[in-house]
Amino acid sequence: MSATEQSPGVVAPFRLGRIGSDDLLETPGTGETTLGPGAGGRLPISARHRRHARRQLPRWPLVLAGYLVLAAVLLRSLWGDPGARGYGVSDATLFAWFIGWVPHAVLHGTNPFVTHLLNAPDGVNIMWSTPVVLLAVLITPVTLLAGPVVALNTLLTLAPAVSAIAAYGAARRWVSVWPAAVAGLLYGFSPYMIGATRGHLHLTFAPFPPLLLMLLHDLFTGRRSARRTGLWLGLLVAAQALVSEELLATGALIGALGVLIAAARNRAAVRAQIGPLARALGWCALVAAVLLAWPLWIQFRGPYRVSGSIQPQDVAVSDLLTFAVPTWAQWLAPHQALAHSHRFTGSPVEVSAYFGVPLLLLLAVLSMRLRRDPVVRVLTPLFVIVALLSLGGHLHLDGRITHIPLPWLVAEKLPVIGNALPSRLALYLTMFAGLALAIWLEQVRSRPVPWRAGAGLLTAAALVPLVPTPMHAHEMRAPAFFTTAAVRVIPPGARVLVAPYPRPDIPAAMLWQAQAGYRFALPGCYCTVPGPDGRSQFHGDASPLTTALLTVEAGTMTPRAALALPGLRQAYRTLHADAVIVGPADHHAELVELVTGLTGHGPVDEPGGVALWAESFSFMQFQHRTSSGT
């Protein structure tokens, strides 16, 4: 398709006017300004009105402000004490650690992609653990001023609004402001997005799919040159890789499927763009390769890399009933429905493809009513294909895993994409649904008022079942020892064994370490590390020492029995811990008894709510130095 051919949402002979609103197009060589296709038609505006039109303010800041207000209302439980509260505490701790670590590493001149402060004495290749490097860099001022937990909560609040405004921008290619605002609302505040907010920052910050759609639209309509589009695409790919490689991989897959469907619908037009597409992809690959060379080399060729699949297969998938049956995350969720959705496999935050019966019926009707619309003709089969892929490798029906094979079985065998979780493809379904809904609302704008009012009520009724249940934050507070000068009794770089021992379900010690300014190295972690066979695991290697700490904390073994475990004392000596700390934990007294028996002496002090054993340094000497300010 050449740059002068007519295409959906683009009038090639026109160029964008320089007025505040992006609804207006100016005809070159004439004195006339017209409303573009996004504004619902081409209505002449005489030259004498142009000066007044230029003073109009752009509307997207107002739309963004609305999204931000909505996000702040939904996440309001975070902001009563933003430095000590979070959603999905285990994952929130992980992201808070990374958000603090990246600027700490950069400012101290160390490698931000590899650290020996976790899983000591071995270390961690953090590129395998969704470190959201780009977000950590962007939020650095907040991190330095208020700490990593406040920075995390700021990003969580921004994420749905930023994602929604990206979807709004994509929809503006075809529709006017308010239909586009509805598309952004559905995308940025969908059950997928609200579920991911409960711990998965890398999945909630999702402007990538709408921006990718915009760049593909630019390419196939000739709005920008192939080189310029490729350069922007390369920057987008690099940015997304430093936030979530999974979204990058699934976005590439869905984008390729969309291009193939568009080619099948209009072979001649797409065939004419094969050359520009190849050039754009070449520029994209060049830019992305330059920007990602170091982090990807560290990830795939550096130390502590893992092999094989990271996530288990056939677990985090969309059950066939997921699309119509509400879960605990919806405000309108009858007990009968919850009895079914509780049986769905996978973590509750991964059950995110709920649309509700009213919206599903409306989308089905729109797929028929708008079947001649060139955009909907691509969206409809793409929605069906992606929904099918989200079902995983085998059909799940009401919580039962059947033996019926599905297309995702092929994707599981592909590199990179095989580690993606099928249920997370719901993100793309909400984008497609929002675009179809916006295109319909745009068509209704030309109808009489009763039609428009009816369409608005119907849209509201379809979206009401998606309203989320109130979200409740949980405490993420470190003992005072780690947030005050008391922590300076520990020498910088010391190796400190902390109980509760850090692992995926209770990684509190990682938060304490981050809030102590990464002063000490920590055995154990909640992170992706290679196990003895090189395959991934989310914790350090097991040993008699970790067994003793975990069983005593759980109350399943007495300190005396734990001290009798074969190899326990040798494992402790091999660790060469400079200090041991027992913080707030279940069976705190029993843990103190265990460590006392292990070290041969009681804690030297209990400063700031923790019990401290100084193993390789004089506590009194450091206490005197810190009290004197040296």
Secondary structure, DSSP 8 states (H G I E B T S, - for coil): --TTS-BTTB-TT-EE-SSSSTTEEE-TTSS-EEE-GGGTS--EE-GGGHHHHHT---SHHHHHHHHHHHHHHHTGGGTTSTTSEESSHHHHHHHHHHHHHHHHHHHTT--TTEESSBSTTT-EEGGGS---HHHHHHTHHHHHHH-HHHHHHHHHHHHHHHHHHHHHHHHTTTS-HHHHHHHHHHHHTSHHHHHHHTT-HHHH---HHHHHHHHHHHHHHTSS-HHHHHHHHHHHHHHHHTT-HHHHHHHHHHHHHHHHHHHHH-HHHHHTTHHHHHHHHHHHHHHHHHHHHHHHHHHHHSTT--BS-SS-SSSSS--TTTTTS--TTBSS--HHHHHHHTTSSS-GGG------HHHHHHHHHHHHHTTTSHHHHHHHHHHHHHHHHHT-SEEEETTEEEEEE-THHHHHTSTTGGGS-GGGGHHHHHHHHHHHHHHHHHHHTTS-HHHHHHHHHHHHHHHGGG-B-----EE----HHHHSGGGGGS-TT-BEEEES---SS--HHHHHHHHTTS-SBBSS-SS-EE-TTSBEESS----HHHHHHHHHHHTSS-HHHHHTSTTHHHHHHHHT-SEEEE-S-TTHHHHHHHHHHHHSS--SB-GGG-EEEESSS-HHHHHHHHHTT-
